[in-house]
Amino acid sequence: MASVPSLASSLDRRIADALSAALPEAGAADPLLRRSDRADFQANGMLALAKKLKGNPRELAAKVVEQLPAGELIKDVEVSGPGFLNITITDEAIVTTLAARAADDRLGVPFAEHPGTTVIDYAQPNVAKEMHVGHLRNSVIGDAVVRILEFSGEKVVRRHHIGDWGTQFGMLIQYLIEHPHELDHEGGEVSGEEAMSSLNRLYKASRTLFDSDEEFKARARRRVVDLQAGDEETLALWQRFVDESKIYFYSVFDKLDVEIRDEDIVGESGYNDMLAETCRLLEESGVAVRSNGALCVFFDDVKGPDGKPSPLIVQKSDGGFGYAATDLSAIRDRVGNLQADTLLYVVDARQSLHFKMVFETARRAGWLTEGVKAVQLGFGTVLGKDGKPFKTREGETVRLVDLLDEAIDRATAVVREKAQDLTEEQIAERGAQVGIGAVKYADLSTSVSRDYKFDLDQMVSLNGDTSVYLQYAFARIQSILRKAGEARPVAHPELALAPAERALGMHLDQFGENLAEVTASYEPHKLAGYLYQLASLYTTFYAECPVLKAETPQQVENRLFLCDLTARTLRQGMSLLGIRTPEQL
């Protein structure tokens, strides 16, 4: 089905036509239409137009009003102030437009006119290391942005740049060679916790030996050379660490309800074969130069605390490659092989200088061309209730799985308290959906670049701007629809709307426009804000407009129609944020 124009776009076109008819000498003019508290919309374009035509704005506005046809779209137009047009839409137009949206699986939301290919880099855990609270935001934000872009019709290529290379693997592999059964498991399938327990135990033991035994340290360092040289036995053992870590990663991502696919994991090791060539190309082109033996890229506006230039180090003086070499090789691959128009990096804001230098270097080298944009979605820090970086009472970084388990436990208690006719199994399932939704929504309802406080008491509250509030609004609608019996949701454009019905309907109509803005700016918090306002308007509607006890059968059907479209919009919007909407709570 074709996309459904919003009331705003229909009205904008109608006013533009009236402007052309009333003031042909003005040429194409923007009505400057916006939502208004005085009416449904206000057009502010007459002021600029009057200056251009050297006329009286109120008189010009009056001419335009004469050309605006009253009827199915416009109920009333009032000229106020210096030529502002205050416009009220008919109830019929609201319901007719919403009915067209309801007839479409996409709720009338159009696909992007010119979709491209976006490669998005997010969810970047480290092999053989436990995921902590610092891995929450990139995973949640990245997953939501992927869903939103794919809904718009964009081709999205996921990339998870896991930390799977480096000197620590020499230590781990050498220890495993000398203690060959440390990663063995008895029995069948291994849980994520068991996998991480083995890795933790091996890491601590190998670190202790590395720090205390000089001979082992020497063997471990030689093993790094073997790894980098591609020695088969060493690579096979390295792969065991990667595979064991994936068991753990996937268990955490599954709990977080974030899909991670094997083919999307291309870690640091995935670009090893490109590193030397990347450095050669940079040096030959003059983009990078040797400084004290290291291969560096310098920038006029990047200086250290001492005022001296602070370069991007691509290759160290000992011949080792820095993170920049890997990131630049990844850009070459993503633009050259994956044909990306857009590169998105969901990475901690504290790495913004690094990525600024990497992007500028790639532009100088010609790997980021004019037709390709690179964007870092730099996210803020998760804080504790005290406003400081989130730590355990012992001052250690909080394990991500512990944080998620606590959220699920808290949410399950809330569900159990409110549950009606739910089995223990259903309570557990809903508790997980509500708890994980609470964590995600707290993150996604905050602007990506801002820090936010992790407060589970607030997150699982039924009141205020929380996912639980939205989930309960959805479940309440499902309950009404179940109780409706023979009555069905049917739109009745001929009926007059109560103020709460109008407010709800006008907001439902803005879903597509909101999504377009969110998609263009990569700002999921604007979608979260839209959904919270939708749930709030529905709460007012529910309080002021009886649904099943409405005055006439037609009014019952029309209000059921508003309920159903609200539920569908909530479900679609929440799904784009990666949050479940249980039918019953």
Buried (B, 14 or more C-beta within 10 A) or exposed (E): EEBBBBBBBBBBEBBBEBBBEBBEEBEEBBBBBEEBEEBBBBBBBBBBBBEEBEBEBBEBBBBBBEBBEEEEBBBEBBBEBEBBBBBBBBBBBBBBBBBBBBEEEBBBBBEBEEBBBBBBBBBBBBBBBBBBBBBBBBBBBBBBBBBBBBBBBBBBBBBBBBBBBBEBBBBBBBBBBEEEEBBEBEEEEBEBEBBBBBBBEBBEBBBEBBEEEEEBBEBBBEBBEBBBEEBEEBBEBBEEBBEBBBBBBBBBBEBBBBBBEEEBBBBBBBBBEBBBEBBEBBBEEEBBEEBEEBBBBBBEEBEEEEEEEBBBBBBEEEEBBBBBBBBBBBBBBBBEEBEBBBBBBBBBBEBEEBBBBBBBBBBBBEBBEEEBBBBBBBBBBBBBEEEEBBBEEEEEEBBBBEBBBBBBBBBBBBBBEBBEEBEEEBBBBBBBBBBBBBBBBBBBBBBBEEBBBBEBEBBBBEEEBBBBBBBBBBBBBBBBBEEBEEBEBBBBBEBEBBEBBBBBBBBBBBBBBBBBBBBEEBBBBBBBBBBBBBBBBBBEBBEEBEBBEBEEEEBBBBBBBBBBBBBBBBBBBBEBBBBBBBBBB
